[in-house]
Amino acid sequence: MIVYQENKKEFLQDVRLDLIEEKIEKKVKEVLKRNTAHNEYVSWMNSMQYMYKVMEDESIPNDSKVAIEYRIPNSNKRVDFIVSGEDDFARESAVIIELKQWQEVEKVETKEAIVKTYLQGRKVETTHPSYQAWSYVSMIEDYNENVRKHKIKLQPCAYLHNYRLKNKDDLLNDAYQYYINKSPIFTRGDTDKLASFIAQYIKKGNSKVLYHIENGKIVPSKSLQDNLALMLKGNKEFVLIDDQKVIYENAISIAKNYTNKKQVYIIHGGPGTGKTVLAINILVAILNMNQNVMYVTKNSAPREVYRKKLTEGKYRKAYIDNLFKGSGSFTQSINNDFDCLIVDEAHRLNAKSGMFQNLGENQIKEIIHAAKTSIFFVDDYQMVTTKDIGSTEEIKKWCQYFNTTLYEDTLVSQFRCNGSNSYLSWIDSVIEINPNSTDDFDFDYDIRICDTPQEVYDLVVEKNNFNNKSRIVAGYCWDWIKDGKNYSNIHDIKIDDFEISWNLGSSLTWAIDPESVNEAGCIHTCQGLEFDYVGVIIGDDLRYDNGIITDFTKRARTDQSIKGLKGMYKKDSKKALKIADRIIKNTYRTLMTRGQKGCYIYCTDKKLSDYLKKKIVNI
């Protein structure tokens, strides 16, 4: 999605007449349906004056096309400036320019591609501009089918037009040279150099280039489970972007620099912020440091998917089992038994462990006790059972108990739900999770409220035929028939004339089994995993009547996630209803964010269906 695009002549005229920032602001409102912050408006005023001086150079063809504010598919990242056309070989070509207002940079020792600079009035760590521009191009190449199909040459660079180079400047330090070679950097006074650089790749105009980039089919991004084996072999299958890269380097630095005091690193991140991708990347890096490290989750589903993929990749079972552990594996561990434990979906941690919940005291306590460095990935809005205790508050309580050194960061980059934070905000608003959220719907995400569950099923099956990456999930409002748990022809979920089985109890790899598109997964099956498209059946535990109503009595008798609520309700109804409300809303928030490209919803409550339809009427 491109906000502004014109040929070179029109761009120069818009800047010369001081119209450019107003036109961009207007287009942002029309295309992105959001208002422009004052500092963003001022940055356009400033940066476009410098790009005017670059673009007026006669070596850049007049029929070349300019694009400003291109949103990278499947993310919330935007490219600042693109110049497009054809190169010497008549190949479609585009120069991707990352614009910066920076005036100083400080090298960060021991962290790859990380620098310090002032952002919003304070000095922070962020990615080097060359790395950022290169990583954005990598994302576009990964996601945009037209870029690959038409073999469009994308050349990144960075332009720090307010930055005056000094002798032995940290910006050009040898430590960053690998990325500078891939994505050259230009600073104040480099107007002619940048113009010459653009002219190397843009010899004549071609209006098709921006059309192909903007309208390219967005092929699903690389799947974590499909690329896990390659990652463990050291291949960089996923390029880490912005805050992901900063947090990755922080984690490596923390694990590497352990002294004699326990360390805990809490990493916050909502659905689609790349928590699991980042966790696996950190696992691989710390393995390469020859540390004793494990990946830990409460939910067995992602572990089993990873195990199956790695076994296919010829890894020994014993090796895999020593890398991927359940959260109840540390009840007998001795102090500092491990160099590092990486806990994904930490919000799902329990107090007790074991099949009968009769082992240990508290999984958070046991993990911190067992490790020199503990890394917790947390989303407090994904606590979905009465047993979930892994809140930020609870982790910090045990940090104080052990007197750990505590680090904390937040992932904000969004790579699911077509890369839009506003979809997540929309969910939080319409099901009344977060009162500060907005229900504005301002992006291209395939969400549909269906009139029948059969319609949801048909849509998911159609999408799944493409690459086996679409699934149906449902709220836990239908009993799991014990005698039929291994037979897909015994249907647990029955709605009018529609019937479907819960996922087979014999399959721990429902997310990738080819036939499992004909089964419905529950919250315990799919949490921590992602698909291209997800179909969600919302049961009677979530209804609408002049507001969202949650009703835990409509959950299935076989649902262990609400175990104990009935007893609690008799003693303290207010407390029980508050916990039930959190569990039900968080469950559907999680289910509705499993789809990277689309979500199809059926509600058993007609009023809820009508309410949701009204909330997306302006799509």
Secondary structure, DSSP 8 states (H G I E B T S, - for coil): -EEEEEEHHHHHHHHHTT-HHHHHHHHIIIII-----HHHHHHHHHHHHHHHHHHT-TTS-TT-EEEEEEE-TTSS-EEEEEEEEE-TTS-EEEEEEEEE-----EE-TTSTTEEEEEETTEEEEEE-HHHHHHHHHHHHHHHBHHHHHTT-EEEEEEEETT----TT-GGG-GGGHHHHHHS-EEETT-HHHHHHHHHHH-SB--THHHHHHHH--B-----HHHHHHHHHTT---S---THHHHHHHHHHHHHHT--SS-EEEEEEE-TTS-HHHHHHHHHHHHHTTT--EEEEES-HHHHHHHHHHHHHTT--HHHHHHHEEETTTTTT--TT-EEEEEETTGGG--SSBTTTT-B-S-HHHHHHHHEEEEEEEE-GGG--STT----HHHHHHHHHHHT-EEEEEEE----SGGG-HHHHHHHHHHTTS-TT------S--EEEEESSHHHHHHHHHHHHHHHS-EEEEE-S-S---GGGTT-TTS-SEEETTEEEEE--TT-S-TTT-GGGGGEEE-HHHHTT--EEEEEEEE-TTEEESSSEEE-GGGS-TT-GGGTTHHHHHHH-HHHHHHHHHHHHHHHHHHHTTSEEEEEEEEESSHHHHHHHHHHTTT-
